Amino acid sequence: MPHITYAIGDIHGRADLLEPLLFAIEDDASASRVEPRVLFLGDIIDRGPSSREAMDLVCDALARWPRSRLIRGNHDSYFLDFMTADLVDDDRFGKWLMRLGGYQTMESYGLLSARNIRHATESFRTIHPRHLEAFENSCRIVVDDRFAFVHAGIDPLRPIDDQDPKDLMLIRERFLGYDGHLSHVIVHGHTPTSDNFPDVRAWRIAIDTGAYASGRLSCLAIPEDERNLHFLFATAFGRNIEVTRETQTDDRFCTPQGEVPSPHSGNHELRCGIGWELVLDRYFTT
């Protein structure tokens, strides 16, 4: 069955944004009479207030749309390491708990009242086996014909099929500052964009729009023919969530030769915070 790929940026415990965005994805795919393939680009948890609820939504989506995948982010990896380790490094756990948003995750899962770390991990594995399985089965990268999907980015000097797993979850400057040719357009999160809108470049599309702090969760939709790209946004306005759709109006990724042109050629716009089209008349009160 034909499909549209929907790549969702860093969620960080914002289940209130993820739920309406998944409704929007379902409607968007239904309008085109195709099946959605949802790719979660990682960092489902930490910082925001509803990590457990966000993972419930992720697991539901993975079960409902079997072609969907969870890509592991660095925060997901931290949590998985702690929840499966026989012996937890107290210093590393404390840093995650107090500086990286782990406290909110532990609170969301009801683990702060555990007697100790071992009791907390045993409780998590017993009560939330579906979440544990999703984290354990998460992948590091998904590669299609012309697009590759990853949490943080890639080492631009290595082949796409020979990447260091740590780079896929953690890389920043070596990838973000690279201005040469890549084999694929890399769709990624990890580093929040400067203006909380997707950042579209010739060889990468950044869709971490800082949902935890900005209240905007972004999704890039790529039809199977890799034309007519568009974005879906779930944005918080006070207690209301507004879902909007924006069409990518130029053919930056769809040249007749099948090559991605430079973002500095012609009259291409680099940013996608323009041309808003409200197509989903849904407002959700949290």
C-alpha positions as CSV (number, residue, x, y, z in Angstrom):
1,M,0.0,0.0,0.0
2,P,1.3,3.5,-0.8
3,H,2.5,5.4,2.2
4,I,3.6,8.8,3.4
5,T,6.6,9.0,5.8
6,Y,6.1,11.3,8.8
7,A,9.2,12.2,10.7
8,I,8.6,13.7,14.1
9,G,11.2,15.8,15.9
10,D,12.2,15.7,19.6
11,I,9.1,15.3,21.8
12,H,10.7,15.5,25.3
13,G,7.7,14.6,27.3
14,R,5.2,16.8,25.5
15,A,2.4,14.2,25.1
16,D,0.0,17.1,24.9
17,L,1.5,18.1,21.6
18,L,2.1,14.6,20.3
19,E,-1.4,13.4,20.6
20,P,-3.1,16.0,18.3
21,L,-0.1,15.7,15.9
22,L,-0.8,12.0,15.5
23,F,-4.5,12.7,14.9
24,A,-3.3,15.2,12.2
25,I,-1.0,12.6,10.7
26,E,-3.9,10.1,10.5
27,D,-6.2,12.7,8.8
28,D,-3.4,13.8,6.4
29,A,-2.7,10.3,5.3
30,S,-6.4,9.5,5.0
31,A,-6.9,12.5,2.7
32,S,-4.3,11.0,0.3
33,R,-5.7,7.5,0.8
34,V,-2.3,6.2,1.9
35,E,-0.9,4.6,5.0
36,P,1.2,6.6,7.4
37,R,4.7,5.5,8.3
38,V,5.7,7.4,11.4
39,L,9.4,7.8,12.2
40,F,10.0,9.1,15.7
41,L,13.5,10.8,15.6
42,G,14.2,10.1,19.3
43,D,14.3,11.9,22.6
44,I,10.7,10.9,23.4
45,I,11.4,11.5,27.1
46,D,13.0,13.8,29.6
47,R,12.4,17.5,30.5
48,G,8.7,17.7,29.7
49,P,6.0,16.6,32.2
50,S,4.5,13.5,30.4
51,S,7.2,11.1,29.3
52,R,5.2,8.0,30.2
53,E,2.2,9.3,28.3
54,A,4.3,10.2,25.3
55,M,5.8,6.7,25.2
56,D,2.2,5.2,25.4
57,L,1.4,7.2,22.3
58,V,4.6,6.1,20.5
59,C,3.9,2.4,21.3
60,D,0.3,2.8,20.1
61,A,1.5,4.3,16.8
62,L,4.1,1.6,16.3
63,A,1.5,-1.1,16.9
64,R,-1.1,0.6,14.7
65,W,1.2,1.4,11.8
66,P,3.7,-1.5,11.6
67,R,6.0,0.2,9.1
68,S,6.7,2.9,11.7
69,R,10.0,3.0,13.7
70,L,11.4,4.5,16.8
71,I,14.9,6.0,16.3
72,R,16.9,6.1,19.5
73,G,17.9,9.5,20.8
74,N,20.6,10.2,23.4
75,H,18.0,10.8,26.2
76,D,16.2,7.5,25.3
77,S,19.6,5.8,25.5
78,Y,20.4,7.2,28.9
79,F,17.1,6.0,30.3
80,L,17.4,2.6,28.7
81,D,20.9,2.2,30.1
82,F,19.7,3.0,33.7
83,M,16.6,0.8,33.5
84,T,18.5,-2.3,32.3
85,A,21.9,-2.0,34.1
86,D,22.9,-4.4,36.8
87,L,24.9,-1.7,38.4
88,V,24.1,2.0,38.0
89,D,26.8,4.7,38.1
90,D,25.5,7.1,40.8
91,D,27.3,10.1,39.4
92,R,26.0,9.6,35.9
93,F,22.5,8.8,37.1
94,G,22.6,12.0,39.2
95,K,23.6,14.1,36.2
96,W,20.8,12.7,34.1
97,L,18.3,13.1,37.0
98,M,19.1,16.7,37.9
99,R,20.5,18.3,34.8
100,L,19.2,16.4,31.7
101,G,15.5,16.2,32.6
102,G,15.5,12.7,34.1
103,Y,13.7,13.9,37.2
104,Q,10.6,14.7,35.2
105,T,10.8,11.3,33.5
106,M,11.1,9.4,36.8
107,E,8.2,11.5,38.2
108,S,6.1,10.7,35.1
109,Y,6.6,7.0,35.6
110,G,6.0,7.2,39.3
111,L,9.5,6.0,40.2
112,L,10.6,8.8,42.5
113,S,9.0,7.0,45.5
114,A,11.1,3.8,44.9
115,R,13.4,2.8,47.7
116,N,16.5,2.9,45.6
117,I,17.6,2.8,42.0
118,R,17.4,-1.0,41.7
119,H,13.8,-1.0,43.0
120,A,13.0,1.8,40.5
121,T,14.4,-0.2,37.6
122,E,12.6,-3.4,38.6
123,S,9.3,-1.5,38.9
124,F,9.8,0.0,35.4
125,R,10.6,-3.4,33.8
126,T,7.6,-5.0,35.5
127,I,5.0,-2.3,34.9
128,H,6.0,-1.0,31.5
129,P,7.3,-4.0,29.5
130,R,5.9,-2.4,26.3
131,H,8.0,0.7,26.7
132,L,11.1,-1.3,27.5
133,E,10.6,-3.4,24.4
134,A,10.1,-0.2,22.2
135,F,13.4,1.3,23.6
136,E,15.3,-2.0,23.1
137,N,14.0,-2.4,19.6
138,S,14.7,1.2,18.5
139,C,17.1,1.7,15.6
140,R,19.8,4.3,15.1
141,I,19.1,5.3,11.4
142,V,16.5,4.7,8.7
143,V,17.8,5.1,5.1
144,D,15.5,5.5,2.1
145,D,16.4,6.2,-1.5
146,R,17.2,9.9,-1.1
147,F,16.4,10.6,2.6
148,A,18.0,9.3,5.7
149,F,16.4,9.8,9.2
150,V,18.5,9.9,12.4
151,H,18.4,11.6,15.8
152,A,21.4,13.9,15.7
153,G,23.0,13.7,12.3
154,I,25.8,11.8,10.6
155,D,29.6,12.1,10.3
156,P,29.7,13.7,6.8
157,L,33.1,12.2,6.1
158,R,32.0,8.6,6.5
159,P,29.6,6.5,4.3
160,I,26.0,6.4,5.4
161,D,26.3,2.7,6.1
162,D,29.4,3.0,8.2
163,Q,28.5,5.5,11.0
164,D,29.5,5.5,14.6
165,P,26.3,4.9,16.7
166,K,27.4,7.6,19.1
167,D,27.6,10.2,16.3
168,L,24.1,9.3,15.2
169,M,22.8,10.2,18.7
170,L,25.2,13.0,19.7
171,I,26.9,14.7,16.8
172,R,26.6,18.5,16.4
173,E,29.3,20.8,15.0
174,R,31.0,18.4,12.5
175,F,27.6,17.7,10.9
176,L,25.8,21.0,11.3
177,G,28.8,23.0,10.0
178,Y,29.4,20.8,7.0
179,D,28.6,22.5,3.6
180,G,29.7,19.8,1.2
181,H,27.8,17.1,-0.7
182,L,26.1,14.2,1.1
183,S,24.7,11.0,-0.3
184,H,21.3,11.6,1.2
185,V,19.2,14.4,2.6
186,I,19.5,13.9,6.4
187,V,16.3,14.5,8.4
188,H,17.3,15.0,12.0
189,G,16.6,16.5,15.4
190,H,18.7,16.8,18.6
191,T,19.8,20.4,18.1
192,P,16.9,22.8,18.5
193,T,16.5,25.3,15.6
194,S,17.2,28.9,16.4
195,D,13.7,30.2,15.6
196,N,11.6,27.1,16.5
197,F,10.7,26.4,12.9
198,P,12.2,23.7,10.7
199,D,15.6,24.6,9.2
200,V,15.7,23.4,5.6
201,R,19.2,23.2,4.0
202,A,20.4,21.6,0.7
203,W,21.5,18.4,2.4
204,R,19.7,18.3,5.8
205,I,16.4,19.2,7.3
206,A,16.3,20.0,11.1
207,I,13.0,19.4,12.7
208,D,13.8,19.7,16.5
209,T,11.8,22.9,17.1
210,G,12.3,22.8,20.8
211,A,8.9,21.4,21.8
212,Y,9.6,21.2,25.5
213,A,10.3,24.9,25.8
214,S,8.8,26.4,22.7
215,G,5.5,24.5,22.6
216,R,5.9,23.6,19.0
217,L,6.3,20.0,17.8
218,S,7.1,19.6,14.1
219,C,6.6,16.8,11.6
220,L,8.0,16.5,8.1
221,A,5.8,14.6,5.7
222,I,7.4,12.9,2.7
223,P,5.2,11.1,0.1
224,E,6.5,7.9,-1.3
225,D,7.5,9.6,-4.6
226,E,9.5,12.1,-2.5
227,R,7.6,15.1,-4.0
228,N,5.2,17.6,-2.5
229,L,6.8,17.7,0.9
230,H,4.9,19.4,3.7
231,F,5.0,20.1,7.4
232,L,2.6,19.5,10.2
233,F,2.9,21.5,13.4
234,A,1.3,21.1,16.8
235,T,1.7,24.4,18.7
236,A,0.6,25.3,22.2
237,F,-1.2,28.6,22.7
238,G,-1.9,28.7,26.4
239,R,-4.0,25.7,27.2
240,N,-5.0,25.2,23.5
241,I,-3.1,23.2,20.9
242,E,-3.4,24.3,17.3
243,V,-2.6,22.0,14.5
244,T,-1.4,23.5,11.2
245,R,-0.1,22.3,7.8
246,E,2.4,24.0,5.6
247,T,3.1,23.0,2.1
248,Q,6.7,23.0,0.7
249,T,5.9,25.0,-2.4
250,D,9.2,24.8,-4.4
251,D,10.8,21.7,-5.8
252,R,14.1,22.0,-3.9
253,F,14.2,18.3,-3.3
254,C,12.6,17.2,-6.6
255,T,14.7,18.5,-9.5
256,P,14.3,16.6,-12.8
257,Q,17.8,15.2,-12.4
258,G,17.0,13.9,-9.0
259,E,19.7,16.0,-7.4
260,V,19.3,18.4,-4.5
261,P,20.3,21.9,-5.5
262,S,22.2,24.4,-3.4
263,P,19.9,26.3,-1.0
264,H,21.6,29.5,-2.2
265,S,20.7,29.0,-5.9
266,G,17.7,30.6,-7.5
267,N,15.0,32.1,-5.3
268,H,14.8,29.2,-2.8
269,E,13.7,30.1,0.7
270,L,15.8,28.5,3.5
271,R,13.2,28.7,6.2
272,C,9.8,27.1,6.3
273,G,8.0,29.4,8.7
274,I,6.1,31.0,5.8
275,G,2.9,30.3,3.9
276,W,0.8,28.9,6.7
277,E,-2.3,27.0,5.7
278,L,-4.6,26.0,8.5
279,V,-6.2,22.8,7.2
280,L,-7.1,20.9,10.4
281,D,-9.7,22.7,12.4
282,R,-8.8,21.0,15.7
283,Y,-8.3,22.7,19.1
284,F,-7.3,20.6,22.0
285,T,-7.6,21.8,25.6
286,T,-5.1,20.3,28.0
